[in-house]
Structures are given as C-alpha cells and as structure tokens.
Amino acid sequence: MTFNRRVGTLFGLILISLNISCDQLTKTMVRNQISPHERIILISDHLTLTNIENSGAFLSMGQTWWQPVKSLLFIVLPIIVLLFGLFYMTRLGGKQPWLTFALGFAIGGGIGNMIDRLLYGSVTDFVHIRVGPLQTGIFNMADVSITIGVGMMLLFALRGRRQEFMPH
C-alpha cells in the first residue's frame, strides 16, 4: 500500500468515524432529553425536533413487514453493502479524494443507522423541516450523511466521471 493510498484510506476512515460520532451523539441526546413523540418547536413551525423510533427504512417504509424480511433487508443486506463500500474505499485510497469523501459520508451514515438497528431494534429519527408547503419526513444525522455521500456519487456519475469510480 503506497503512502498516498494509506493517507486516502486514513482520511476516509476519519470521515466515517466523525459521521458515526455525530450521529450517535445527537441520537443519544435526543433519547435522553426528548420523550417519545414529544415535539419541540425550534424555529416557528419550520424546524422541529421529536423522538421517533423507526423500525422500517426511509420514511418508515417496511415498518410493518414480517421480521425475517426486515432483518434481511435492513440488517444483512446493508452490512454486505457497507463492507463492500469499505473494501472499495481502501482500494481507492487517495486516488479520488472527492469519491473517498463521498464514501466516508455514506458509509459513516450507514454504520450509524446500523448501530441503532443492532442495539435498539430501530433507528432514532428526530429532525423535521417544513418550508411553506414543502416538508421532509422525520430524519437523523446518519440520513443526512448518507444523502450527502450518495448525492456526491450521483454528481460524479452525472458529470460523466464514471471511470473515476473504478480503482486502478
């Protein structure tokens, strides 16, 4: 492993660790300070905090599914994808810093939500944003990390840089 690859991999691992830490810290604060389903208005009705446990996926999809199916789709499959992402990031190393950055965010967010699923059986969501008629679902910092990472990867792909995704 060359110096450049080691530095790139270290950079990615640091990003993963920072994303996991931010996610777990905020979720712990919410679990300790906000009662389940309590709603705290921060900015008018535009930014609110609440404590929701989501045993499903994005926007609570799959919350009522049969448990073995949920375990396969929300634990086993994501672990395989996260391990592949980690392997890919170590192969990529310092060759593509922006892609390493994107992977660090996506993997860190994925691991943050996986920690919740394995420890608590659900993911703690707590942020809701509303701007005029537009609003988000209730989400957490891991979701933000995943969105940033995947969004950056999509930007690379849309700009015709697919070849940059492949480590040499």
PLY file of the C-alpha trace (Angstrom):
ply
format ascii 1.0
element vertex 168
property float x
property float y
property float z
element edge 167
property int vertex1
property int vertex2
end_header
0.00 0.00 0.00
1.54 3.30 -1.07
1.76 6.37 1.15
-0.89 8.18 -0.92
-3.26 5.22 -0.62
-2.69 4.97 3.13
-3.38 8.68 3.61
-6.53 8.46 1.47
-7.76 5.41 3.37
-6.99 7.09 6.71
-8.87 10.20 5.56
-11.89 8.04 4.64
-11.79 6.20 7.97
-11.61 9.50 9.86
-14.65 10.78 7.91
-16.53 7.57 8.70
-15.67 7.92 12.40
-16.74 11.58 12.50
-20.06 10.81 10.82
-20.77 7.92 13.18
-19.83 10.05 16.20
-22.03 12.99 15.17
-24.95 10.65 14.50
-24.65 8.66 17.72
-24.09 11.76 19.86
-27.19 13.50 18.54
-29.33 10.36 18.86
-28.15 9.83 22.45
-29.03 13.45 23.28
-32.49 13.00 21.77
-33.13 9.71 23.60
-32.04 11.30 26.90
-33.68 14.73 26.55
-36.83 14.28 24.45
-39.69 11.97 25.41
-41.02 9.64 22.71
-43.29 11.57 20.31
-42.67 14.86 22.16
-42.49 17.77 19.70
-40.11 20.68 20.33
-40.52 23.70 18.05
-37.19 25.39 17.36
-37.92 27.81 14.51
-41.62 28.64 14.25
-43.14 25.60 12.58
-40.18 25.28 10.19
-37.78 23.24 12.31
-39.00 20.83 14.95
-37.42 18.05 16.97
-39.21 14.91 18.07
-38.19 11.45 19.21
-39.46 8.74 16.87
-38.24 5.16 16.75
-38.35 3.84 13.19
-38.09 0.07 12.75
-38.51 0.45 8.99
-36.41 2.20 6.38
-36.67 5.58 4.67
-39.94 7.32 5.68
-40.85 4.27 7.82
-41.21 2.04 4.76
-41.40 -1.61 5.80
-42.13 -0.92 9.45
-44.97 -3.48 9.46
-43.19 -6.13 7.40
-42.57 -9.66 8.69
-39.48 -9.60 10.95
-37.33 -12.08 8.97
-37.81 -9.98 5.82
-36.97 -6.79 7.76
-33.84 -8.43 9.19
-32.68 -9.48 5.73
-33.41 -6.13 4.05
-32.49 -3.75 6.89
-29.58 -5.59 8.57
-27.99 -8.34 6.45
-28.09 -6.60 3.06
-26.87 -3.22 4.41
-23.98 -4.91 6.24
-22.89 -6.52 2.95
-23.16 -3.16 1.14
-21.23 -1.36 3.91
-18.45 -3.98 3.87
-18.23 -3.67 0.07
-18.07 0.13 0.45
-15.25 -0.14 2.99
-13.33 -2.54 0.77
-13.81 -0.25 -2.23
-12.71 2.81 -0.27
-9.49 1.09 0.85
-8.78 0.08 -2.77
-9.49 3.63 -3.92
-7.23 5.16 -1.29
-6.04 8.64 -2.19
-6.67 8.29 -5.93
-10.02 10.12 -5.91
-10.31 12.38 -2.83
-13.88 13.54 -3.61
-15.08 9.98 -4.03
-13.33 8.99 -0.80
-15.12 11.94 0.83
-18.49 10.78 -0.57
-17.90 7.19 0.55
-16.84 8.35 4.02
-20.15 10.14 4.47
-22.33 7.37 3.00
-20.59 4.56 4.91
-20.47 6.55 8.17
-24.19 7.29 7.97
-24.98 3.69 7.11
-22.97 2.41 10.06
-24.63 4.98 12.36
-28.10 3.69 11.48
-26.88 0.07 11.63
-25.65 0.61 15.20
-29.18 1.69 16.17
-30.79 -1.30 14.46
-28.45 -3.76 16.15
-28.57 -2.18 19.64
-32.19 -0.98 19.80
-34.06 -2.78 17.01
-34.99 0.58 15.45
-33.44 3.86 14.32
-33.97 7.09 16.26
-35.24 9.87 13.97
-35.74 13.39 15.29
-35.48 16.28 12.78
-38.43 17.62 10.77
-38.20 20.59 8.40
-41.09 22.48 6.80
-40.74 25.39 4.38
-44.09 26.58 3.07
-45.93 23.63 1.54
-42.71 21.57 1.37
-41.65 19.34 4.24
-39.34 16.46 5.00
-40.04 13.23 6.75
-38.51 12.88 10.20
-34.81 12.04 9.84
-31.50 11.89 11.71
-27.88 12.89 11.14
-26.99 9.48 9.64
-29.64 10.11 6.99
-28.01 13.48 6.26
-24.61 11.79 5.90
-25.99 9.12 3.58
-27.77 11.75 1.47
-24.61 13.87 1.15
-22.47 10.84 0.24
-24.89 9.35 -2.28
-25.63 12.80 -3.72
-21.94 13.39 -4.33
-21.59 9.99 -6.00
-24.56 10.77 -8.25
-22.99 14.09 -9.19
-19.81 12.28 -10.24
-21.82 9.84 -12.34
-24.00 12.54 -13.93
-20.96 14.62 -14.85
-19.63 11.72 -16.88
-16.92 10.71 -14.45
-17.95 7.08 -14.09
-14.41 5.98 -14.93
-13.23 7.78 -11.76
-15.24 5.34 -9.64
-13.06 2.41 -10.62
-9.86 1.99 -8.61
-6.77 1.14 -10.65
0 1
1 2
2 3
3 4
4 5
5 6
6 7
7 8
8 9
9 10
10 11
11 12
12 13
13 14
14 15
15 16
16 17
17 18
18 19
19 20
20 21
21 22
22 23
23 24
24 25
25 26
26 27
27 28
28 29
29 30
30 31
31 32
32 33
33 34
34 35
35 36
36 37
37 38
38 39
39 40
40 41
41 42
42 43
43 44
44 45
45 46
46 47
47 48
48 49
49 50
50 51
51 52
52 53
53 54
54 55
55 56
56 57
57 58
58 59
59 60
60 61
61 62
62 63
63 64
64 65
65 66
66 67
67 68
68 69
69 70
70 71
71 72
72 73
73 74
74 75
75 76
76 77
77 78
78 79
79 80
80 81
81 82
82 83
83 84
84 85
85 86
86 87
87 88
88 89
89 90
90 91
91 92
92 93
93 94
94 95
95 96
96 97
97 98
98 99
99 100
100 101
101 102
102 103
103 104
104 105
105 106
106 107
107 108
108 109
109 110
110 111
111 112
112 113
113 114
114 115
115 116
116 117
117 118
118 119
119 120
120 121
121 122
122 123
123 124
124 125
125 126
126 127
127 128
128 129
129 130
130 131
131 132
132 133
133 134
134 135
135 136
136 137
137 138
138 139
139 140
140 141
141 142
142 143
143 144
144 145
145 146
146 147
147 148
148 149
149 150
150 151
151 152
152 153
153 154
154 155
155 156
156 157
157 158
158 159
159 160
160 161
161 162
162 163
163 164
164 165
165 166
166 167
